[in-house]
Amino acid sequence: MGSRAALPSRARRRFALLAAALAAVLASGAGGLTAMADEATDTPSTSADPRPLACGDGSYDAEVTRNGNTWNAPGYSGSSMLEAMRAGVASLTPGRTSMESVVVRGSGDVPANQSLDLPSHTSLEVCGTLNVTGQMAATHAPIRVRNAQNVAIPYVENMHGAPYFGIFVQNAHNVAMGDITMELNGGLGIRVDNHGNTSQRTTNVSIDSATISGAGSHAVETYGVDGFTAGTITASSVGESGLLLNDTINANIGTIRATDVASGTGYAAFRMANRNGALNNYSTNIRVGEVIARGGGRGIFCVSQSGGAVIDRVDIADTGNNAILIENCYNVTIASQGGTISGGGEVRLAARTEFANNRDITLRGFTLVNSRLTENPCGENVTINITFQNSTDNSC
């Protein structure tokens, strides 16, 4: 084993894609990311093999393997999957300034009240299932990244159980997640925040694809982040939101796909809250390609002085609560590239008295079927240009 000069071929390919995605956020006019941008020392290669490689392909600095009931890693042989993974990470070069990698081959149990912490310049790939067992404990996660930079999690093939968080990223910078799958029966899927030190934002976090079912809370949640990029977030049978962005700026999301998410709650397939997008007087810095929602609670929910958002397309049907609720939000454009909202709860523009009323809201390009649109109170500079099909227009 030893320090390598470059990432494995698939890791190089993935980092090139993620770097391009993050560059798109900046190119969109959302503004520069505010912290740690000049501290990255791992430069992605653009000459990677374009062929898709499965989990565990390529070469690694450390391997964690299971043989029967025994887990093996550099310096460890025993019954604990968590301790084996910790040994694999600990075997990497101390004080490294370039990426080194660990692959986990096999499935096993990990405790809900402990964490595998990934330090800076570490890549972890889990080719198997993490089965989270026992009583959860606050802030713990099977995979945790805190106060670190340049960390990659290219694959988590699956996670079962009820973790407090499945993956937890806090006060970290330049964290790239690849293909993540979780089939949970409680807990929260992926949480990214800055609550270890709220004076500094977590920066440059990306997810290629997250497929999460059964979480009792949110599938994916951010809070206090500058620079969040995701390809596809797929959530099903999740208790609260599919994707919840809190106090996050400079976000670029491809597709949010939600089925039976937030049933019986005020949450939504896609929710923005707590001054999300509050950058440069709410200039556009939150971009979403498409929100697809079936059943569940709300489809899209913008609340508590959030905004600066453009959602290109919508495909929302049969929500149990509002298909769209915009409440005290600023500079929000929904569905300028088209879509359909059918049945379920109404599209509603509302306001609470403790915050300034809605302003600069645009709904256009989509068809509203078998529903209604209600605006109360009247907002400031609200533009509605949609097609009503067997639906009622109660806007101002």
The 8 nearest C-alpha neighbors of each residue, nearest first, counted from 0:
[[1, 60, 2, 61, 91, 90, 59, 3],
 [2, 0, 3, 60, 92, 91, 99, 61],
 [1, 3, 92, 99, 4, 0, 60, 91],
 [4, 2, 5, 1, 99, 6, 98, 97],
 [3, 5, 2, 6, 97, 98, 99, 41],
 [6, 4, 3, 7, 98, 11, 97, 41],
 [5, 7, 11, 10, 8, 98, 4, 99],
 [8, 6, 10, 9, 57, 58, 11, 5],
 [7, 9, 11, 10, 47, 12, 48, 6],
 [10, 8, 12, 11, 7, 13, 52, 57],
 [9, 11, 13, 7, 12, 8, 6, 14],
 [10, 12, 8, 14, 9, 6, 13, 44],
 [13, 11, 47, 9, 15, 10, 14, 8],
 [14, 12, 10, 16, 15, 11, 9, 17],
 [13, 15, 17, 11, 16, 12, 43, 18],
 [14, 16, 18, 12, 13, 43, 17, 45],
 [17, 15, 19, 13, 14, 18, 20, 12],
 [18, 16, 20, 14, 19, 15, 21, 13],
 [17, 19, 15, 21, 20, 16, 14, 22],
 [20, 18, 22, 16, 17, 21, 15, 23],
 [21, 19, 17, 23, 22, 18, 16, 228],
 [22, 20, 18, 24, 23, 19, 17, 228],
 [21, 23, 19, 25, 20, 24, 18, 26],
 [22, 24, 26, 20, 21, 25, 27, 19],
 [25, 23, 21, 27, 22, 26, 251, 29],
 [24, 26, 22, 23, 27, 29, 28, 30],
 [25, 27, 23, 28, 24, 22, 29, 30],
 [28, 26, 24, 25, 29, 23, 284, 30],
 [27, 29, 26, 30, 25, 24, 284, 283],
 [30, 28, 284, 27, 249, 25, 283, 24],
 [31, 29, 28, 25, 32, 249, 284, 27],
 [32, 30, 33, 25, 29, 249, 28, 24],
 [33, 31, 225, 34, 226, 30, 36, 202],
 [32, 34, 31, 225, 35, 36, 202, 200],
 [35, 33, 36, 32, 202, 200, 199, 201],
 [34, 36, 38, 37, 172, 33, 39, 202],
 [37, 35, 34, 38, 39, 32, 33, 202],
 [36, 38, 35, 39, 34, 40, 33, 32],
 [39, 37, 35, 36, 40, 148, 34, 172],
 [40, 38, 41, 37, 36, 149, 35, 173],
 [39, 41, 42, 38, 97, 96, 149, 37],
 [42, 40, 97, 39, 43, 98, 149, 96],
 [41, 43, 40, 44, 39, 14, 5, 97],
 [44, 42, 15, 14, 11, 41, 45, 18],
 [43, 45, 46, 11, 15, 47, 42, 12],
 [44, 46, 47, 15, 43, 12, 11, 16],
 [47, 45, 44, 48, 12, 11, 49, 15],
 [48, 46, 12, 45, 11, 8, 49, 44],
 [47, 49, 50, 8, 12, 46, 9, 51],
 [50, 48, 47, 51, 12, 9, 46, 52],
 [51, 49, 48, 52, 9, 47, 12, 8],
 [52, 50, 49, 53, 9, 48, 12, 13],
 [53, 51, 56, 50, 9, 54, 57, 55],
 [54, 52, 56, 55, 51, 9, 57, 126],
 [53, 55, 126, 56, 154, 52, 124, 125],
 [56, 54, 53, 126, 102, 57, 124, 104],
 [57, 55, 54, 53, 52, 58, 9, 7],
 [56, 58, 7, 8, 55, 9, 59, 52],
 [59, 57, 7, 56, 60, 55, 8, 100],
 [60, 58, 100, 61, 101, 102, 57, 62],
 [59, 61, 100, 0, 101, 99, 1, 62],
 [62, 60, 101, 59, 87, 100, 102, 63],
 [63, 61, 102, 101, 103, 72, 64, 87],
 [62, 64, 103, 72, 71, 104, 102, 87],
 [65, 63, 104, 71, 70, 103, 105, 62],
 [64, 66, 70, 105, 69, 67, 71, 104],
 [67, 65, 69, 68, 70, 64, 71, 105],
 [66, 68, 69, 65, 70, 78, 64, 105],
 [69, 67, 66, 78, 70, 65, 77, 79],
 [70, 68, 78, 77, 66, 67, 65, 71],
 [69, 71, 65, 77, 76, 78, 64, 80],
 [70, 72, 76, 64, 75, 63, 65, 83],
 [71, 73, 63, 75, 83, 87, 74, 62],
 [72, 74, 75, 87, 86, 90, 71, 61],
 [73, 75, 72, 86, 76, 90, 71, 87],
 [76, 74, 72, 73, 71, 83, 86, 77],
 [75, 77, 71, 70, 72, 69, 74, 83],
 [78, 76, 69, 70, 79, 75, 71, 83],
 [77, 79, 69, 70, 68, 80, 76, 83],
 [80, 78, 82, 81, 77, 83, 70, 109],
 [79, 81, 83, 82, 107, 70, 84, 109],
 [80, 82, 84, 83, 79, 109, 85, 115],
 [83, 81, 85, 79, 84, 80, 86, 75],
 [82, 84, 86, 80, 85, 81, 72, 75],
 [85, 83, 87, 81, 86, 82, 80, 63],
 [86, 84, 82, 88, 83, 87, 89, 81],
 [87, 85, 89, 83, 84, 88, 82, 90],
 [86, 88, 84, 90, 85, 89, 72, 61],
 [87, 89, 85, 90, 86, 91, 84, 101],
 [90, 88, 86, 87, 91, 85, 93, 92],
 [91, 89, 87, 88, 86, 73, 92, 61],
 [92, 90, 89, 88, 93, 99, 60, 87],
 [91, 93, 95, 2, 94, 90, 1, 99],
 [94, 92, 95, 91, 89, 90, 96, 2],
 [93, 95, 92, 96, 119, 91, 120, 97],
 [96, 94, 93, 92, 97, 120, 98, 2],
 [95, 97, 120, 94, 40, 98, 41, 119],
 [98, 96, 41, 120, 95, 40, 99, 4],
 [97, 99, 120, 121, 41, 6, 100, 122],
 [100, 98, 121, 122, 60, 120, 97, 2],
 [99, 101, 122, 60, 59, 121, 123, 61],
 [100, 102, 61, 123, 62, 59, 60, 122],
 [101, 103, 124, 62, 123, 125, 63, 55],
 [104, 102, 63, 125, 126, 62, 124, 64],
 [105, 103, 64, 126, 63, 127, 102, 125],
 [104, 106, 127, 65, 64, 126, 103, 107],
 [107, 105, 128, 127, 129, 104, 108, 130],
 [106, 108, 129, 130, 80, 128, 109, 105],
 [107, 109, 130, 131, 129, 132, 80, 110],
 [108, 110, 131, 81, 130, 132, 80, 129],
 [111, 109, 132, 112, 131, 113, 133, 108],
 [110, 112, 135, 162, 132, 131, 133, 113],
 [113, 111, 136, 135, 110, 139, 134, 114],
 [114, 112, 139, 111, 110, 140, 141, 115],
 [115, 113, 141, 140, 139, 116, 142, 143],
 [114, 116, 142, 141, 143, 85, 117, 81],
 [117, 115, 143, 144, 114, 142, 118, 145],
 [116, 118, 144, 143, 121, 115, 119, 88],
 [119, 117, 147, 121, 116, 120, 144, 150],
 [118, 120, 147, 148, 121, 149, 150, 117],
 [119, 121, 98, 149, 150, 97, 99, 96],
 [122, 120, 150, 99, 98, 119, 100, 118],
 [121, 123, 100, 151, 152, 150, 101, 99],
 [124, 122, 101, 152, 102, 100, 151, 121],
 [123, 125, 102, 154, 153, 152, 103, 126],
 [126, 124, 155, 103, 127, 154, 102, 156],
 [127, 125, 104, 156, 54, 103, 105, 55],
 [126, 128, 106, 105, 156, 125, 104, 157],
 [129, 127, 106, 157, 158, 130, 156, 107],
 [128, 130, 158, 107, 106, 108, 131, 159],
 [129, 131, 108, 159, 158, 160, 107, 109],
 [132, 130, 160, 109, 111, 110, 108, 159],
 [133, 131, 110, 111, 109, 160, 130, 108],
 [134, 132, 111, 110, 135, 131, 112, 161],
 [133, 135, 111, 112, 136, 132, 110, 162],
 [136, 134, 111, 112, 163, 162, 133, 137],
 [137, 135, 112, 139, 163, 111, 138, 134],
 [136, 138, 139, 163, 135, 112, 164, 140],
 [139, 137, 136, 163, 140, 164, 167, 112],
 [140, 138, 114, 137, 113, 136, 112, 163],
 [139, 141, 164, 114, 142, 165, 166, 143],
 [140, 142, 114, 115, 165, 166, 143, 109],
 [143, 141, 166, 115, 140, 114, 116, 167],
 [142, 144, 167, 116, 140, 166, 115, 168],
 [145, 143, 168, 117, 116, 167, 169, 147],
 [146, 144, 169, 147, 171, 170, 168, 143],
 [147, 145, 171, 170, 169, 144, 148, 172],
 [148, 146, 119, 171, 145, 118, 144, 172],
 [147, 149, 172, 119, 171, 173, 150, 120],
 [150, 148, 173, 120, 174, 119, 172, 39],
 [149, 151, 174, 121, 120, 148, 122, 119],
 [152, 150, 122, 175, 174, 176, 153, 123],
 [151, 153, 176, 123, 154, 122, 124, 177],
 [152, 154, 177, 176, 124, 151, 178, 123],
 [155, 153, 124, 178, 177, 152, 125, 179],
 [154, 156, 125, 179, 157, 180, 124, 126],
 [155, 157, 127, 126, 180, 154, 128, 125],
 [158, 156, 128, 180, 181, 155, 127, 129],
 [157, 159, 181, 129, 128, 130, 182, 180],
 [160, 158, 130, 183, 182, 131, 129, 181],
 [159, 161, 131, 183, 184, 130, 132, 162],
 [160, 162, 185, 186, 184, 183, 131, 163],
 [163, 161, 164, 186, 111, 165, 135, 131],
 [162, 164, 186, 135, 187, 139, 137, 140],
 [165, 163, 187, 140, 162, 166, 188, 167],
 [164, 166, 188, 140, 162, 189, 141, 187],
 [167, 165, 189, 142, 164, 140, 143, 190],
 [166, 168, 143, 190, 164, 140, 191, 189],
 [167, 169, 191, 144, 145, 143, 190, 192],
 [170, 168, 145, 192, 193, 171, 191, 144],
 [171, 169, 193, 201, 146, 145, 195, 192],
 [170, 172, 147, 146, 201, 169, 148, 145],
 [171, 173, 148, 202, 201, 203, 174, 149],
 [174, 172, 203, 149, 148, 204, 202, 175],
 [173, 175, 204, 150, 149, 151, 172, 205],
 [176, 174, 151, 205, 204, 206, 152, 150],
 [177, 175, 206, 152, 153, 151, 205, 207],
 [176, 178, 153, 207, 206, 154, 152, 208],
 [179, 177, 208, 154, 207, 209, 153, 155],
 [178, 180, 209, 155, 154, 208, 177, 210],
 [181, 179, 157, 210, 156, 211, 209, 155],
 [182, 180, 158, 211, 157, 183, 159, 212],
 [183, 181, 212, 159, 158, 211, 213, 180],
 [182, 184, 213, 159, 160, 214, 185, 181],
 [183, 185, 213, 161, 160, 214, 215, 182],
 [186, 184, 215, 161, 214, 183, 213, 160],
 [185, 187, 161, 163, 215, 162, 214, 216],
 [186, 188, 164, 216, 217, 214, 218, 163],
 [187, 189, 218, 165, 164, 219, 214, 217],
 [190, 188, 219, 166, 165, 167, 164, 187],
 [189, 191, 220, 167, 221, 219, 168, 166],
 [192, 190, 168, 221, 169, 167, 220, 222],
 [193, 191, 222, 169, 223, 221, 194, 224],
 [194, 192, 170, 169, 223, 197, 201, 200],
 [195, 193, 197, 196, 192, 169, 170, 223],
 [194, 196, 193, 170, 197, 169, 192, 145],
 [197, 195, 194, 198, 193, 199, 170, 200],
 [196, 198, 194, 199, 193, 195, 200, 223],
 [197, 199, 196, 200, 193, 194, 195, 223],
 [200, 198, 197, 196, 201, 193, 170, 34],
 [201, 199, 224, 223, 193, 202, 225, 197],
 [200, 202, 170, 224, 171, 193, 172, 225],
 [203, 201, 172, 225, 226, 224, 200, 204],
 [204, 202, 226, 173, 172, 227, 174, 225],
 [205, 203, 174, 227, 173, 175, 202, 226],
 [204, 206, 228, 175, 229, 227, 176, 174],
 [207, 205, 176, 229, 177, 208, 175, 228],
 [206, 208, 177, 230, 229, 178, 176, 231],
 [209, 207, 178, 231, 206, 230, 232, 179],
 [208, 210, 179, 232, 180, 178, 233, 211],
 [211, 209, 233, 180, 234, 232, 179, 181],
 [210, 212, 181, 234, 180, 218, 182, 209],
 [213, 211, 235, 182, 234, 236, 214, 237],
 [212, 214, 183, 184, 237, 236, 182, 185],
 [215, 213, 185, 237, 186, 216, 187, 183],
 [214, 216, 185, 238, 186, 237, 213, 187],
 [215, 217, 239, 187, 238, 214, 186, 237],
 [218, 216, 240, 239, 187, 219, 241, 220],
 [217, 219, 188, 241, 211, 187, 234, 214],
 [220, 218, 189, 242, 217, 188, 190, 241],
 [221, 219, 243, 190, 242, 244, 191, 189],
 [220, 222, 191, 244, 192, 245, 190, 243],
 [223, 221, 192, 245, 246, 224, 247, 191],
 [222, 224, 246, 247, 193, 200, 192, 201],
 [225, 223, 247, 201, 200, 202, 222, 226],
 [226, 224, 202, 248, 249, 247, 32, 200],
 [225, 227, 203, 249, 202, 250, 32, 224],
 [228, 226, 250, 204, 205, 203, 251, 225],
 [227, 229, 205, 251, 250, 252, 206, 204],
 [230, 228, 206, 252, 205, 207, 231, 253],
 [229, 231, 253, 207, 208, 252, 254, 206],
 [232, 230, 254, 208, 253, 255, 229, 233],
 [231, 233, 255, 209, 208, 256, 210, 254],
 [234, 232, 210, 256, 257, 255, 209, 211],
 [235, 233, 257, 211, 241, 212, 210, 218],
 [234, 236, 258, 212, 237, 257, 259, 260],
 [237, 235, 259, 213, 260, 212, 258, 238],
 [236, 238, 260, 214, 213, 235, 239, 215],
 [239, 237, 215, 261, 216, 260, 214, 236],
 [238, 240, 261, 216, 217, 266, 237, 260],
 [241, 239, 217, 267, 268, 242, 266, 261],
 [240, 242, 268, 218, 234, 217, 269, 257],
 [241, 243, 219, 269, 240, 220, 218, 268],
 [244, 242, 220, 270, 240, 271, 269, 219],
 [243, 245, 271, 221, 220, 247, 270, 222],
 [246, 244, 222, 272, 275, 273, 247, 221],
 [247, 245, 275, 223, 274, 273, 222, 276],
 [248, 246, 224, 275, 223, 245, 276, 225],
 [247, 249, 276, 225, 250, 226, 284, 224],
 [250, 248, 284, 226, 285, 29, 225, 24],
 [251, 249, 227, 285, 226, 228, 248, 286],
 [250, 252, 286, 228, 287, 285, 24, 227],
 [253, 251, 287, 229, 228, 230, 286, 254],
 [252, 254, 230, 288, 287, 231, 229, 289],
 [255, 253, 231, 289, 288, 290, 252, 256],
 [254, 256, 290, 232, 231, 291, 233, 289],
 [255, 257, 233, 291, 292, 232, 290, 254],
 [258, 256, 292, 234, 268, 235, 233, 260],
 [257, 259, 235, 293, 260, 292, 294, 234],
 [260, 258, 295, 294, 236, 235, 262, 293],
 [259, 261, 295, 237, 236, 258, 262, 235],
 [262, 260, 239, 296, 238, 295, 266, 264],
 [263, 261, 295, 296, 264, 260, 259, 238],
 [262, 264, 296, 261, 319, 265, 295, 320],
 [265, 263, 261, 266, 262, 296, 239, 320],
 [266, 264, 296, 267, 297, 263, 261, 320],
 [267, 265, 240, 261, 239, 264, 297, 296],
 [268, 266, 297, 240, 269, 298, 270, 296],
 [267, 269, 241, 298, 240, 257, 260, 299],
 [270, 268, 299, 242, 267, 241, 243, 240],
 [269, 271, 300, 243, 267, 301, 299, 244],
 [270, 272, 301, 244, 275, 243, 245, 302],
 [271, 273, 245, 302, 275, 303, 305, 274],
 [274, 272, 303, 245, 246, 275, 305, 304],
 [275, 273, 305, 304, 246, 277, 272, 303],
 [274, 276, 246, 305, 247, 245, 272, 273],
 [275, 277, 248, 307, 306, 278, 305, 247],
 [278, 276, 281, 274, 275, 305, 280, 306],
 [277, 279, 281, 280, 276, 282, 248, 284],
 [280, 278, 281, 282, 277, 283, 307, 276],
 [281, 279, 278, 282, 277, 307, 329, 330],
 [282, 280, 307, 277, 278, 279, 306, 283],
 [281, 283, 307, 279, 280, 284, 278, 330],
 [282, 284, 307, 308, 285, 281, 29, 309],
 [283, 285, 29, 249, 307, 282, 308, 248],
 [286, 284, 308, 250, 249, 307, 283, 251],
 [287, 285, 251, 309, 308, 310, 252, 250],
 [288, 286, 252, 310, 253, 289, 251, 309],
 [287, 289, 253, 311, 254, 310, 312, 252],
 [290, 288, 312, 254, 313, 287, 311, 255],
 [289, 291, 255, 313, 254, 256, 314, 292],
 [292, 290, 314, 256, 315, 313, 255, 257],
 [293, 291, 315, 257, 258, 298, 256, 268],
 [294, 292, 258, 316, 317, 315, 259, 318],
 [295, 293, 318, 259, 317, 258, 319, 316],
 [294, 296, 259, 262, 260, 261, 318, 319],
 [297, 295, 262, 261, 320, 319, 318, 267],
 [298, 296, 267, 320, 321, 322, 318, 299],
 [297, 299, 322, 268, 267, 323, 292, 269],
 [300, 298, 323, 269, 267, 270, 297, 268],
 [299, 301, 270, 324, 323, 325, 267, 271],
 [302, 300, 271, 325, 270, 326, 272, 305],
 [301, 303, 326, 272, 327, 305, 304, 328],
 [304, 302, 273, 272, 305, 327, 274, 328],
 [305, 303, 274, 328, 327, 302, 273, 306],
 [306, 304, 274, 275, 328, 303, 272, 276],
 [307, 305, 329, 308, 276, 328, 330, 331],
 [306, 308, 283, 281, 330, 282, 276, 284],
 [309, 307, 285, 331, 306, 283, 286, 284],
 [308, 310, 332, 286, 331, 333, 311, 287],
 [311, 309, 287, 333, 334, 288, 312, 286],
 [310, 312, 334, 288, 336, 335, 289, 309],
 [313, 311, 334, 289, 337, 338, 336, 310],
 [314, 312, 338, 290, 289, 334, 291, 315],
 [313, 315, 291, 339, 338, 340, 290, 292],
 [314, 316, 292, 340, 291, 313, 293, 341],
 [317, 315, 341, 293, 340, 318, 342, 343],
 [318, 316, 343, 294, 342, 293, 319, 341],
 [317, 319, 294, 343, 295, 320, 296, 316],
 [318, 320, 296, 295, 343, 344, 294, 317],
 [319, 321, 344, 297, 296, 318, 322, 343],
 [322, 320, 344, 297, 345, 323, 346, 324],
 [321, 323, 298, 344, 297, 346, 345, 318],
 [324, 322, 346, 299, 321, 298, 300, 347],
 [325, 323, 300, 347, 321, 348, 346, 326],
 [324, 326, 301, 348, 300, 349, 302, 328],
 [325, 327, 349, 350, 302, 328, 348, 301],
 [328, 326, 357, 356, 350, 304, 303, 302],
 [329, 327, 305, 357, 304, 306, 326, 302],
 [328, 330, 306, 358, 359, 357, 331, 305],
 [331, 329, 359, 307, 360, 306, 281, 358],
 [330, 332, 308, 360, 306, 307, 329, 309],
 [333, 331, 361, 309, 360, 362, 310, 308],
 [332, 334, 310, 362, 335, 309, 311, 361],
 [335, 333, 312, 311, 337, 336, 364, 310],
 [334, 336, 364, 363, 311, 337, 333, 312],
 [337, 335, 311, 334, 312, 364, 338, 365],
 [338, 336, 364, 365, 334, 312, 335, 313],
 [337, 339, 365, 313, 312, 314, 366, 334],
 [340, 338, 366, 314, 365, 367, 313, 341],
 [341, 339, 315, 367, 316, 314, 368, 366],
 [340, 342, 368, 316, 369, 367, 339, 315],
 [343, 341, 317, 369, 370, 316, 368, 344],
 [342, 344, 317, 318, 319, 316, 322, 341],
 [345, 343, 321, 320, 322, 318, 319, 342],
 [344, 346, 321, 371, 370, 322, 372, 347],
 [345, 347, 323, 372, 322, 321, 324, 371],
 [348, 346, 373, 324, 372, 374, 345, 323],
 [347, 349, 374, 325, 324, 326, 375, 373],
 [350, 348, 326, 375, 376, 374, 325, 347],
 [351, 349, 326, 327, 356, 352, 376, 357],
 [350, 352, 353, 354, 327, 349, 326, 356],
 [351, 353, 354, 350, 355, 356, 327, 349],
 [352, 354, 351, 355, 350, 356, 327, 303],
 [355, 353, 352, 351, 327, 356, 304, 303],
 [354, 356, 327, 357, 353, 352, 304, 350],
 [355, 357, 327, 350, 378, 354, 358, 328],
 [358, 356, 327, 378, 328, 329, 379, 326],
 [357, 359, 379, 329, 360, 380, 378, 356],
 [360, 358, 330, 380, 381, 329, 379, 361],
 [359, 361, 381, 331, 330, 358, 332, 382],
 [362, 360, 332, 382, 381, 383, 363, 331],
 [363, 361, 383, 333, 332, 384, 382, 334],
 [364, 362, 384, 385, 335, 383, 365, 334],
 [363, 365, 337, 335, 385, 334, 336, 384],
 [366, 364, 338, 337, 339, 385, 363, 334],
 [365, 367, 386, 339, 385, 387, 340, 368],
 [366, 368, 340, 387, 388, 341, 339, 386],
 [367, 369, 341, 388, 370, 390, 389, 340],
 [370, 368, 390, 389, 342, 341, 388, 367],
 [369, 371, 390, 342, 368, 345, 367, 391],
 [372, 370, 391, 390, 345, 392, 346, 373],
 [371, 373, 346, 392, 393, 347, 345, 391],
 [372, 374, 393, 347, 394, 348, 346, 375],
 [375, 373, 348, 394, 347, 376, 377, 349],
 [376, 374, 349, 377, 348, 373, 350, 394],
 [375, 377, 374, 349, 378, 350, 348, 356],
 [378, 376, 375, 395, 374, 379, 394, 349],
 [377, 379, 357, 358, 381, 356, 376, 380],
 [378, 380, 358, 381, 357, 359, 377, 356],
 [379, 381, 359, 358, 382, 378, 360, 361],
 [380, 382, 360, 359, 379, 361, 378, 358],
 [383, 381, 361, 360, 362, 380, 384, 363],
 [384, 382, 362, 363, 361, 385, 381, 394],
 [383, 385, 363, 362, 382, 364, 386, 361],
 [384, 386, 363, 364, 365, 366, 383, 387],
 [385, 387, 366, 367, 388, 365, 384, 364],
 [388, 386, 367, 390, 366, 389, 385, 368],
 [387, 389, 368, 390, 367, 386, 369, 366],
 [388, 390, 369, 368, 387, 391, 370, 367],
 [389, 391, 370, 369, 371, 388, 387, 368],
 [392, 390, 371, 372, 393, 370, 387, 389],
 [391, 393, 372, 394, 371, 373, 390, 387],
 [394, 392, 373, 372, 374, 391, 395, 371],
 [393, 395, 374, 373, 392, 372, 375, 377],
 [394, 377, 374, 393, 375, 378, 376, 373]]
